[in-house]
Amino acid sequence: MAKTRPPAFVLGILDVLDRVGPVEVKRLFGGWAYTHGGEMFAMVLADQLYFRVDDALRAALEAEGSFPFTYEKAGKVITVGKFLSAPDACLDEDDLLVDWACRAMAANPSKSPLA
């Protein structure tokens, strides 16, 4: 069986994130996961980029208007607080995307390219 090729949106983000070191993209349920050193730090689901967060990054992203990842299960909305949406501006400006991605990687210092 042939592997599904990531869509252009996912590949475009991957191209920018290559500036921080080797980043891979892998299938994740109905979306895509970005990993660095084998650890997931971001994902795309339904054409929305989300970053994995700790408390400090959550606060910074919320200040930018980001929202948590949610999905529906058995008629209930489930909120996944470990992932918040990327600020809209970072999808238009490569430097901002790299900055937020590095902050997501640094949310767990042992898995950060900056550690």
C-alpha positions as a Markdown table, in Angstrom:
| # | Residue | x | y | z |
|---|---|---|---|---|
| 1 | Met | 0.0 | 0.0 | 0.0 |
| 2 | Ala | 1.4 | 3.4 | -1.0 |
| 3 | Lys | 1.9 | 6.0 | 1.7 |
| 4 | Thr | -0.4 | 9.0 | 1.7 |
| 5 | Arg | 1.5 | 12.2 | 0.6 |
| 6 | Pro | 0.9 | 15.2 | 2.9 |
| 7 | Pro | -1.1 | 18.0 | 1.4 |
| 8 | Ala | 0.6 | 21.2 | 0.3 |
| 9 | Phe | -0.3 | 23.1 | 3.5 |
| 10 | Val | 1.4 | 20.5 | 5.6 |
| 11 | Leu | 4.5 | 20.4 | 3.4 |
| 12 | Gly | 4.7 | 24.1 | 3.3 |
| 13 | Ile | 5.0 | 24.2 | 7.1 |
| 14 | Leu | 7.5 | 21.4 | 7.0 |
| 15 | Asp | 9.7 | 23.4 | 4.5 |
| 16 | Val | 9.8 | 26.3 | 6.9 |
| 17 | Leu | 10.4 | 24.2 | 10.0 |
| 18 | Asp | 13.5 | 22.5 | 8.4 |
| 19 | Arg | 15.3 | 25.7 | 9.5 |
| 20 | Val | 15.3 | 24.4 | 13.1 |
| 21 | Gly | 16.8 | 21.0 | 12.3 |
| 22 | Pro | 15.5 | 17.7 | 11.1 |
| 23 | Val | 11.7 | 17.8 | 11.4 |
| 24 | Glu | 9.5 | 14.9 | 10.1 |
| 25 | Val | 5.9 | 14.8 | 9.3 |
| 26 | Lys | 3.8 | 11.6 | 10.0 |
| 27 | Arg | 0.2 | 10.6 | 9.8 |
| 28 | Leu | -1.8 | 11.1 | 12.9 |
| 29 | Phe | -5.4 | 9.9 | 12.9 |
| 30 | Gly | -7.0 | 12.2 | 10.3 |
| 31 | Gly | -4.2 | 14.7 | 10.3 |
| 32 | Trp | -0.4 | 15.1 | 10.5 |
| 33 | Ala | 2.1 | 15.2 | 13.3 |
| 34 | Tyr | 5.4 | 17.2 | 13.2 |
| 35 | Thr | 8.2 | 15.5 | 15.2 |
| 36 | His | 11.7 | 16.5 | 16.1 |
| 37 | Gly | 14.0 | 13.9 | 17.6 |
| 38 | Gly | 11.1 | 11.5 | 17.6 |
| 39 | Glu | 8.9 | 13.7 | 19.8 |
| 40 | Met | 5.7 | 15.4 | 18.5 |
| 41 | Phe | 5.6 | 19.2 | 19.0 |
| 42 | Ala | 2.9 | 20.2 | 16.6 |
| 43 | Met | 0.1 | 18.8 | 14.5 |
| 44 | Val | -2.3 | 19.7 | 11.7 |
| 45 | Leu | -5.9 | 18.6 | 11.8 |
| 46 | Ala | -8.6 | 19.9 | 9.5 |
| 47 | Asp | -6.2 | 22.4 | 8.0 |
| 48 | Gln | -5.4 | 24.0 | 11.4 |
| 49 | Leu | -1.9 | 24.0 | 12.9 |
| 50 | Tyr | -1.7 | 23.3 | 16.7 |
| 51 | Phe | 1.4 | 23.4 | 19.0 |
| 52 | Arg | 1.9 | 21.1 | 21.9 |
| 53 | Val | 2.1 | 23.4 | 25.0 |
| 54 | Asp | 3.2 | 23.6 | 28.6 |
| 55 | Asp | 1.6 | 26.2 | 31.0 |
| 56 | Ala | 3.9 | 29.1 | 29.9 |
| 57 | Leu | 3.4 | 28.5 | 26.2 |
| 58 | Arg | -0.4 | 28.1 | 26.7 |
| 59 | Ala | -0.5 | 31.5 | 28.3 |
| 60 | Ala | 1.5 | 33.1 | 25.5 |
| 61 | Leu | -0.6 | 31.5 | 22.8 |
| 62 | Glu | -3.9 | 32.3 | 24.6 |
| 63 | Ala | -2.7 | 36.0 | 24.7 |
| 64 | Glu | -2.5 | 35.7 | 20.8 |
| 65 | Gly | -6.0 | 34.4 | 20.6 |
| 66 | Ser | -5.2 | 30.8 | 20.2 |
| 67 | Phe | -7.7 | 28.1 | 21.1 |
| 68 | Pro | -7.4 | 24.5 | 22.3 |
| 69 | Phe | -7.9 | 21.5 | 20.0 |
| 70 | Thr | -11.3 | 20.0 | 20.3 |
| 71 | Tyr | -13.2 | 17.1 | 18.8 |
| 72 | Glu | -16.6 | 15.5 | 19.2 |
| 73 | Lys | -17.1 | 12.1 | 20.7 |
| 74 | Ala | -20.4 | 10.5 | 21.6 |
| 75 | Gly | -22.2 | 13.8 | 21.2 |
| 76 | Lys | -19.8 | 15.6 | 23.6 |
| 77 | Val | -17.1 | 18.1 | 22.8 |
| 78 | Ile | -13.7 | 17.0 | 24.1 |
| 79 | Thr | -11.0 | 19.6 | 24.7 |
| 80 | Val | -7.4 | 18.6 | 24.5 |
| 81 | Gly | -5.6 | 21.3 | 26.5 |
| 82 | Lys | -2.1 | 20.1 | 25.5 |
| 83 | Phe | -2.5 | 21.5 | 22.0 |
| 84 | Leu | -3.4 | 25.1 | 21.1 |
| 85 | Ser | -3.9 | 26.6 | 17.7 |
| 86 | Ala | -1.0 | 28.5 | 16.1 |
| 87 | Pro | -1.5 | 32.3 | 15.8 |
| 88 | Asp | -2.7 | 33.2 | 12.4 |
| 89 | Ala | 0.2 | 35.5 | 11.8 |
| 90 | Cys | 2.7 | 32.7 | 12.0 |
| 91 | Leu | 1.3 | 31.1 | 8.9 |
| 92 | Asp | 2.1 | 34.2 | 7.0 |
| 93 | Glu | 5.5 | 35.0 | 8.4 |
| 94 | Asp | 8.2 | 32.2 | 8.4 |
| 95 | Asp | 10.2 | 33.8 | 11.2 |
| 96 | Leu | 7.1 | 33.7 | 13.5 |
| 97 | Leu | 6.4 | 30.1 | 12.6 |
| 98 | Val | 9.9 | 29.1 | 13.4 |
| 99 | Asp | 9.8 | 31.1 | 16.7 |
| 100 | Trp | 6.5 | 29.5 | 17.9 |
| 101 | Ala | 7.7 | 26.0 | 16.8 |
| 102 | Cys | 10.9 | 26.4 | 18.7 |
| 103 | Arg | 8.9 | 27.5 | 21.7 |
| 104 | Ala | 6.7 | 24.4 | 21.4 |
| 105 | Met | 9.8 | 22.2 | 21.2 |
| 106 | Ala | 11.2 | 24.0 | 24.2 |
| 107 | Ala | 8.1 | 23.3 | 26.2 |
| 108 | Asn | 9.8 | 20.0 | 27.1 |
| 109 | Pro | 13.5 | 21.0 | 27.3 |
| 110 | Ser | 14.9 | 17.5 | 26.9 |
| 111 | Lys | 13.2 | 17.3 | 23.5 |
| 112 | Ser | 14.2 | 20.8 | 22.3 |
| 113 | Pro | 16.7 | 21.5 | 19.5 |
| 114 | Leu | 17.8 | 24.4 | 21.7 |
| 115 | Ala | 18.6 | 22.3 | 24.7 |
